[in-house]
């Protein structure tokens, strides 16, 4: 499918976005190995998370979905998973692949993790290395990509691991394996990354210690801890809300309130970066869903100004840079991004994908190995490629709302992995985004 976007005017509105994808994945995995019934409200029923649900069912866990955004998980306990009868297909989800590798590395049975063509091309060496040091046996293709063949029946041992690159997925994979390992597992990250796994483990009764270490943190977990099931509420996904924020900022005069959004401080780098560019964004009605901070986000149309983006904010906004590239393209002056090497190995090479899309819309972009310099300008019409990347597709769609002519965005099927109903949601705000 493609998006056909006609220049259009956003209007004042109140809106909600689907549940947080990162948290939804973790509710399924941790709920499955907890003791008792975990009830999840606000679950993201996108393709990625549904693939994780299917994988956990294949591992013998009873999971019911009485409503699209409600999941009921009958926990099997720490050692209750069962051998799957087939390879576990995780679709397009790198999060699921990396976290599941940690979860399955200590099971008594063999398993194979695979996914779609895009996922099978993504590097997994960064999780294979620490898990192997813990005693796991994981084989991948010769270039370190999936499928991952995980040998069962091995006893893992805790390790003290300093991550060379900040990654919440790698940290979480090690912590999940650490639940089954002998002794302490300690992970040191060079910069702060999202901490949903640590928060959920604590909510389920695990003792997880976190301390500061330079610009990052040290997370320590003792093996053998059983988890207790609990009720979990999933807030709206800030990554999805970012596209509404972006469209509002670029609009002529819209004032939009996005309700019930997760504002975990390990995720709000995108807001800090946009505020630094002159965005009018306010957090209202701050509260908590369990241990997760939540707020309503009020956004008003703003005149943005470019500048150098602080590299220390990269790990706090890693999924939002496609949208930030569009904000930079609409801003006055130039914006410099650096420290973004991680974007090269996402669902697409997001630096190259966004540079390609913006150039096709008339924006000057100077690409570098770890970032880009984006020169502010006006978006022309035309045809752009999404490279089958949901965040690239949605970012370019919001740029197209203020383009000079119609924009067609190719191959947007993967938008359903994270934001099902995106085009309907933004149409409610006045954006003319249609499937073609």
C-alpha positions as CSV (number, residue, x, y, z in Angstrom):
1,X,0.0,0.0,0.0
2,X,1.0,3.6,-0.5
3,X,0.0,6.9,1.2
4,X,-1.3,9.7,-1.0
5,X,-1.1,13.0,1.0
6,X,-2.7,16.2,-0.1
7,X,-1.5,19.4,1.5
8,X,-4.1,20.1,4.3
9,X,-4.7,22.2,7.4
10,X,-4.7,20.6,10.8
11,X,-7.3,21.9,13.3
12,X,-7.7,22.1,17.1
13,X,-8.5,18.7,18.5
14,X,-8.1,16.2,21.4
15,X,-6.7,12.8,20.4
16,X,-5.3,9.6,21.8
17,X,-2.6,7.3,20.2
18,X,-2.2,3.6,20.5
19,X,-0.5,1.9,23.4
20,X,3.3,1.9,23.9
21,X,4.9,-0.7,21.8
22,X,7.9,-1.3,24.0
23,X,5.8,-1.7,27.1
24,X,3.3,-4.0,25.2
25,X,6.0,-6.4,24.2
26,X,7.3,-6.6,27.7
27,X,3.9,-7.2,29.3
28,X,3.6,-10.4,27.1
29,X,7.1,-11.7,27.9
30,X,7.2,-11.0,31.6
31,X,3.5,-11.8,32.1
32,X,4.2,-15.2,30.5
33,X,7.0,-16.2,33.0
34,X,5.2,-14.7,36.1
35,X,3.1,-16.7,38.5
36,X,-0.6,-15.9,38.2
37,X,-2.8,-13.9,35.9
38,X,-1.5,-10.6,34.4
39,X,-4.2,-8.4,33.0
40,X,-3.1,-5.7,30.5
41,X,-5.1,-2.7,29.5
42,X,-4.1,-0.3,26.7
43,X,-2.2,-3.0,24.8
44,X,-1.0,-2.1,21.3
45,X,-2.7,-4.5,18.9
46,X,-0.2,-3.8,16.2
47,X,1.4,-6.5,14.0
48,X,4.7,-6.5,16.0
49,X,3.1,-7.0,19.4
50,X,0.7,-9.6,18.0
51,X,3.6,-11.5,16.6
52,X,5.1,-11.6,20.2
53,X,1.8,-12.8,21.5
54,X,1.7,-15.6,18.9
55,X,5.3,-16.6,19.9
56,X,4.4,-16.8,23.6
57,X,1.3,-18.9,22.8
58,X,3.6,-21.2,20.8
59,X,5.7,-21.6,24.0
60,X,2.7,-23.0,25.8
61,X,1.3,-19.8,27.5
62,X,-2.4,-19.2,27.6
63,X,-3.1,-15.7,26.3
64,X,-6.6,-14.3,25.7
65,X,-7.5,-11.1,23.9
66,X,-11.1,-10.3,24.9
67,X,-10.8,-6.8,23.4
68,X,-8.3,-5.4,20.9
69,X,-6.5,-3.4,23.7
70,X,-6.9,-6.0,26.5
71,X,-4.7,-9.0,27.1
72,X,-5.1,-11.6,29.8
73,X,-2.0,-13.7,30.3
74,X,-2.0,-16.9,32.4
75,X,1.6,-16.9,33.6
76,X,3.5,-20.2,33.3
77,X,6.1,-19.3,35.9
78,X,9.8,-18.9,35.5
79,X,10.3,-22.4,34.3
80,X,7.0,-23.1,32.7
81,X,7.6,-22.4,29.1
82,X,7.2,-25.4,26.7
83,X,9.1,-26.4,23.5
84,X,7.6,-24.8,20.4
85,X,6.5,-27.0,17.6
86,X,7.8,-24.6,14.9
87,X,10.2,-21.7,14.4
88,X,9.0,-18.5,16.2
89,X,8.2,-15.8,13.6
90,X,8.6,-12.3,15.1
91,X,7.6,-10.5,12.0
92,X,9.3,-7.1,11.7
93,X,10.1,-6.6,15.4
94,X,13.8,-6.2,16.4
95,X,12.7,-5.6,20.0
96,X,10.9,-9.0,20.2
97,X,13.8,-10.8,18.5
98,X,16.5,-9.4,20.9
99,X,14.4,-9.7,24.1
100,X,13.2,-13.2,23.2
101,X,16.8,-14.3,22.6
102,X,17.6,-13.5,26.2
103,X,14.4,-15.1,27.5
104,X,15.0,-18.4,25.5
105,X,18.8,-18.7,26.1
106,X,18.3,-20.4,29.4
107,X,15.3,-22.7,28.6
108,X,15.5,-26.5,28.6
109,X,14.6,-26.8,25.0
110,X,16.0,-25.7,21.6
111,X,14.3,-22.8,19.7
112,X,14.6,-20.8,16.5
113,X,13.8,-17.1,16.1
114,X,13.1,-15.7,12.7
115,X,11.1,-12.9,11.1
116,X,10.3,-11.1,7.8
117,X,12.9,-10.2,5.2
118,X,13.7,-6.9,6.9
119,X,14.2,-8.5,10.3
120,X,16.4,-11.3,8.9
121,X,18.7,-8.6,7.6
122,X,19.3,-6.9,11.0
123,X,22.4,-7.5,13.0
124,X,22.1,-9.6,16.2
125,X,25.8,-9.9,17.2
126,X,25.3,-7.3,19.9
127,X,23.1,-9.7,21.9
128,X,24.8,-12.9,20.9
129,X,28.1,-11.7,22.3
130,X,26.9,-11.0,25.9
131,X,24.5,-14.0,26.0
132,X,27.3,-16.3,24.9
133,X,29.5,-14.9,27.7
134,X,26.7,-16.0,30.0
135,X,27.0,-19.5,28.7
136,X,24.3,-19.5,26.0
137,X,24.8,-21.2,22.6
138,X,23.3,-19.2,19.8
139,X,24.0,-19.6,16.1
140,X,23.1,-17.1,13.4
141,X,23.8,-16.7,9.7
142,X,27.4,-16.0,8.8
143,X,26.9,-12.2,8.8
144,X,25.3,-12.3,12.3
145,X,21.7,-11.9,11.1
146,X,18.6,-14.1,11.9
147,X,17.4,-16.8,12.1
148,X,18.8,-17.4,15.5
149,X,19.2,-21.0,16.6
150,X,19.2,-21.2,20.4
151,X,20.4,-24.4,22.1
152,X,18.5,-25.3,25.3
153,X,19.5,-27.1,28.5
154,X,22.5,-24.8,29.4
155,X,23.0,-23.2,32.8
156,X,23.7,-19.5,32.4
157,X,26.0,-17.5,34.8
158,X,25.7,-13.9,35.7
159,X,28.1,-11.5,34.1
160,X,29.4,-7.9,34.6
161,X,28.9,-6.5,31.1
162,X,29.8,-3.0,29.9
163,X,27.8,-2.3,26.7
164,X,29.8,-0.7,24.0
165,X,26.7,1.0,22.5
166,X,23.7,2.2,24.5
167,X,20.8,-0.1,23.7
168,X,17.7,-0.8,25.8
169,X,17.1,-4.0,23.7
170,X,20.5,-5.4,24.5
171,X,20.2,-4.4,28.2
172,X,16.8,-6.1,28.4
173,X,18.0,-9.3,26.7
174,X,20.8,-9.6,29.3
175,X,18.4,-8.9,32.2
176,X,15.9,-11.5,31.0
177,X,18.7,-14.1,30.7
178,X,19.9,-12.9,34.1
179,X,16.6,-14.0,35.7
180,X,17.7,-17.6,35.0
181,X,21.5,-17.2,35.6
182,X,23.5,-18.2,38.6
183,X,24.7,-15.1,40.7
184,X,24.5,-11.5,39.8
185,X,24.1,-10.0,36.4
186,X,25.3,-6.4,36.1
187,X,24.9,-4.2,33.0
188,X,26.6,-0.9,32.6
189,X,25.4,1.4,29.8
190,X,27.3,4.3,28.4
191,X,24.2,6.5,28.2
192,X,20.7,6.3,29.7
193,X,18.3,4.1,27.7
194,X,14.6,3.3,28.2
195,X,14.0,1.5,31.4
196,X,10.6,-0.2,30.9
197,X,12.1,-3.6,31.6
198,X,13.5,-2.6,35.0
199,X,10.3,-0.8,36.0
200,X,8.1,-3.8,35.1
201,X,10.4,-6.3,36.8
202,X,10.1,-4.2,40.0
203,X,6.3,-4.1,39.6
204,X,6.3,-7.9,39.5
205,X,8.4,-8.2,42.7
206,X,11.9,-8.6,41.4
207,X,14.8,-6.8,43.1
208,X,16.5,-4.7,40.5
209,X,19.1,-2.1,41.6
210,X,20.0,0.9,39.4
211,X,22.7,3.4,40.0
212,X,24.3,6.2,38.0
213,X,27.5,5.7,36.1
214,X,28.7,8.8,34.2
215,X,26.1,9.6,31.6
216,X,24.6,6.1,31.9
217,X,23.5,3.7,34.5
218,X,24.5,0.4,36.1
219,X,21.6,-2.2,36.5
220,X,22.1,-5.2,38.8
221,X,19.8,-8.2,39.0
222,X,20.1,-11.4,41.0
223,X,19.2,-14.6,39.3
224,X,16.5,-17.1,40.3
225,X,13.9,-14.5,41.3
226,X,10.3,-15.5,40.6
227,X,7.9,-12.9,39.2
228,X,4.4,-12.2,40.5
229,X,1.6,-11.4,38.1
230,X,-0.1,-8.0,38.4
231,X,-2.5,-5.6,36.5
232,X,-0.6,-3.5,34.0
233,X,-1.9,-0.3,32.2
234,X,-0.1,0.6,29.0
235,X,0.1,4.4,28.3
236,X,-0.1,5.9,24.8
237,X,3.2,5.5,22.9
238,X,5.3,8.7,22.8
239,X,6.9,7.5,19.6
240,X,3.4,7.5,17.9
241,X,2.5,10.7,19.6
242,X,5.6,12.3,18.0
243,X,3.9,12.3,14.6
244,X,1.0,14.2,15.9
245,X,3.3,16.6,17.7
246,X,5.3,17.1,14.4
247,X,2.2,17.7,12.3
248,X,0.9,20.2,14.9
249,X,4.2,22.1,15.1
250,X,4.3,22.4,11.3
251,X,0.7,23.6,11.0
252,X,-0.5,27.1,10.6
253,X,-2.3,27.6,13.9
254,X,-3.4,24.2,15.4
255,X,-3.7,23.6,19.1
256,X,-3.9,19.8,19.8
257,X,-4.0,17.9,23.1
258,X,-2.7,14.3,23.0
259,X,-4.1,12.4,26.0
260,X,-2.6,9.7,28.2
261,X,0.9,9.5,26.7
262,X,3.8,7.8,28.5
263,X,6.5,10.4,29.4
264,X,9.1,8.1,31.0
265,X,12.2,10.3,31.3
266,X,14.2,7.7,29.4
267,X,12.0,8.4,26.4
268,X,11.4,12.2,26.3
269,X,14.5,13.3,24.5
270,X,12.4,14.1,21.5
271,X,10.5,16.7,23.5
272,X,13.7,18.2,24.9
273,X,15.1,18.5,21.3
274,X,12.0,20.1,19.9
275,X,11.8,22.5,22.9
276,X,15.3,23.5,22.0
277,X,14.2,24.3,18.5
278,X,11.4,26.6,19.8
279,X,8.5,24.2,19.9
280,X,5.5,25.1,22.0
281,X,4.9,21.9,24.0
282,X,3.5,21.5,27.5
283,X,2.9,18.4,29.7
284,X,-0.4,18.6,31.6
285,X,-2.1,16.4,34.1
286,X,1.0,14.5,35.1
287,X,0.2,11.1,36.8
288,X,1.3,7.5,36.8
289,X,0.2,4.2,35.3
290,X,1.8,1.9,37.9
291,X,5.4,2.9,37.8
292,X,5.2,4.6,34.4
293,X,4.9,8.4,34.2
294,X,2.0,9.6,32.1
295,X,0.8,13.1,31.0
296,X,-1.4,14.9,28.4
297,X,0.8,16.6,25.8
298,X,-0.4,20.0,24.6
299,X,1.2,21.1,21.3
300,X,0.7,24.4,19.4
301,X,1.9,25.4,16.0
302,X,5.4,26.8,16.3
303,X,8.2,28.5,14.3
304,X,11.2,26.2,14.6
305,X,14.8,27.1,14.5
306,X,17.7,24.8,13.6
307,X,20.9,24.2,15.5
308,X,23.2,21.4,16.7
309,X,21.3,18.6,18.4
310,X,23.0,17.5,21.6
311,X,24.4,13.9,21.0
312,X,23.8,13.0,24.7
313,X,20.0,13.1,23.9
314,X,20.3,10.4,21.2
315,X,19.6,7.4,23.4
316,X,16.6,9.2,24.8
317,X,15.1,9.8,21.3
318,X,16.4,7.0,19.2
319,X,13.1,6.1,17.5
320,X,12.0,9.7,16.9
321,X,14.8,10.9,14.7
322,X,12.9,10.4,11.4
323,X,10.4,12.9,12.7
324,X,13.1,15.2,14.0
325,X,14.7,15.2,10.5
326,X,11.4,16.5,9.2
327,X,11.2,19.1,11.9
328,X,14.7,20.2,10.9
329,X,13.7,20.4,7.3
330,X,10.9,22.8,8.2
331,X,13.0,24.9,10.6
332,X,14.9,28.1,9.8
333,X,18.6,27.6,9.3
334,X,20.4,24.3,9.5
335,X,20.2,21.5,12.0
336,X,23.2,19.2,12.7
337,X,22.6,15.6,13.9
338,X,25.5,13.4,15.1
339,X,26.0,10.3,17.1
340,X,23.2,8.5,15.2
341,X,25.1,5.3,14.1
342,X,22.4,3.2,15.6
343,X,19.9,4.5,13.0
344,X,21.9,2.7,10.3
345,X,20.6,-0.7,11.6
346,X,17.0,0.0,12.3
347,X,14.1,-1.3,10.1
348,X,15.9,0.6,7.4
349,X,19.1,2.7,7.3
350,X,17.1,5.6,8.7
351,X,19.7,8.2,8.0
352,X,19.9,7.3,4.3
353,X,16.1,6.8,4.1
354,X,15.3,10.2,5.5
355,X,18.0,11.9,3.5
356,X,16.6,10.3,0.3
357,X,13.0,11.3,1.1
358,X,13.8,14.8,2.1
359,X,15.9,15.4,-1.0
360,X,13.1,14.1,-3.2
361,X,10.9,16.8,-1.6
362,X,13.4,19.5,-2.4
363,X,15.4,19.7,0.9
364,X,19.2,19.9,1.0
365,X,20.7,17.2,3.2
366,X,24.4,16.6,3.8
367,X,24.7,13.0,5.0
368,X,27.6,11.8,7.2
369,X,28.4,8.3,8.6
370,X,26.8,9.1,12.0
371,X,24.3,11.8,11.1
372,X,23.4,14.6,8.8
373,X,23.1,18.3,8.3
374,X,19.6,19.3,7.3
375,X,19.0,22.7,5.6
376,X,15.6,24.2,6.3
377,X,13.4,24.8,3.3
378,X,10.0,24.2,1.7
379,X,8.7,20.7,0.8
380,X,7.8,20.2,-2.8
381,X,5.4,17.5,-4.0
382,X,6.4,14.3,-5.6
383,X,7.0,10.6,-4.9
384,X,9.1,9.3,-2.0
385,X,10.1,5.9,-0.7
386,X,9.5,4.6,2.8
387,X,12.0,1.7,2.5
388,X,9.3,-0.4,4.2
389,X,10.0,1.5,7.4
390,X,6.9,2.6,9.5
391,X,8.6,5.6,11.1
392,X,10.0,6.9,7.8
393,X,6.6,6.6,6.2
394,X,4.7,8.5,9.0
395,X,7.4,11.2,9.2
396,X,7.2,11.9,5.5
397,X,3.4,11.8,5.7
398,X,3.4,14.7,8.2
399,X,5.9,16.6,6.1
400,X,3.6,16.2,3.1
401,X,0.7,18.0,4.9
402,X,2.6,21.3,4.4
403,X,4.1,20.4,1.0
404,X,3.5,22.5,-2.1
405,X,1.8,19.6,-4.0
406,X,0.6,16.1,-3.5
407,X,3.1,13.6,-2.1
408,X,2.9,9.8,-2.6
409,X,4.8,7.6,-0.1
410,X,5.4,4.1,-1.4
411,X,5.1,0.9,0.6
412,X,3.6,1.9,3.9
413,X,2.2,-1.5,4.9
414,X,4.5,-1.7,7.9
415,X,2.8,1.3,9.6
416,X,0.5,-1.2,11.1
417,X,3.4,-2.7,13.1
418,X,3.3,0.3,15.5
419,X,0.4,2.6,14.7
420,X,-2.7,0.8,13.3
421,X,-5.2,3.3,12.0
422,X,-2.6,6.0,11.6
423,X,-4.3,7.5,8.5
424,X,-7.7,7.5,10.3
425,X,-6.2,9.2,13.4
426,X,-4.6,12.0,11.5
427,X,-7.6,12.5,9.3
428,X,-9.5,13.3,12.4
429,X,-7.1,16.2,12.9
430,X,-7.7,17.5,9.4
431,X,-4.7,15.8,7.6
432,X,-5.6,14.4,4.1
433,X,-3.6,11.2,4.3
434,X,-5.2,8.3,2.3
435,X,-4.3,4.8,1.4
436,X,-3.8,4.3,-2.3
